[in-house]
Structures are given as C-alpha cells and as structure tokens.
Amino acid sequence: MAKVIFNNQVIAEAPDSDILMIEGNKYFPPNSIKSEFFKETDLHTICPWKGEASYYSVTVGDKTEENAAWFYKEPKEGSNELVAKNNNKETIDFSNYVAFYKDKVTIS
C-alpha cells in the first residue's frame, strides 16, 4: 500500500498496483486522495509531453503546503499510451492522477 502523509495525517492511500510511475514520481488515482485536505490553486505549468499541469495545496490542521501536488486534467494526446507502456499496462488514462513533491510531503 502506498501512502502520502502530511502533518501526521494520511492524505492519500492506494494499493501499489493502482499507482502509476511517471518520471520517477508516484501518481495516485484521483479516488485515493482525501479531498478535504486539497485545494486547487491558480498555478499551471506545461510539460512538453504530458501537457498542462494543475496544482493542489494541502492543508492539515494549521499547516498548509502550497502547490504540494500536481495533476493533469487533460493529458496531451499520445501521453496516455506512453504512460501505459511504461507501467506495463495495455491502456491507461492518467487524467487527474495526483503526484506529490517529495520535499513537501512524506511518500511511502
């Protein structure tokens, strides 16, 4: 089981088989995050092969980490196939899968 912990609280959890590895980062399925701890921010960046990334800030108790996680609402055409191939799956849509900055949260 893969987990993300922030301020001593599990904020995302999923079986290892549901996690996608993309460029060395664990991407958690959208239904594995505890949405009450996440707030979408205005930050957007561009990945040349995945497309436009959106960001979440995470708040647990009185502690907030701005832009601690990112996701792709609409991955760039062709990127789903590459992610599937790299994860030994036939097909995968990684839309809204969430990755986390390793220096902002604990990932296990």
URRAVEN-V533050 format. One record per run of one state. SS is the DSSP state (a for helix, b for strand, c for the rest). FROM is the first residue (numbers start at 0). LEN is the number of residues. Records with the same first field share a line. If there is no record, write none. Layout:
SS: FROM-LEN, FROM-LEN
This chain:
c: 0-1, 6-2, 14-1, 18-1, 22-2, 28-1, 33-1, 47-3, 60-2, 71-7, 86-11, 100-5, 107-1
b: 1-5, 8-6, 19-3, 24-4, 32-1, 37-10, 50-10, 62-9, 97-3, 105-2
a: 15-3, 29-3, 34-3, 78-8
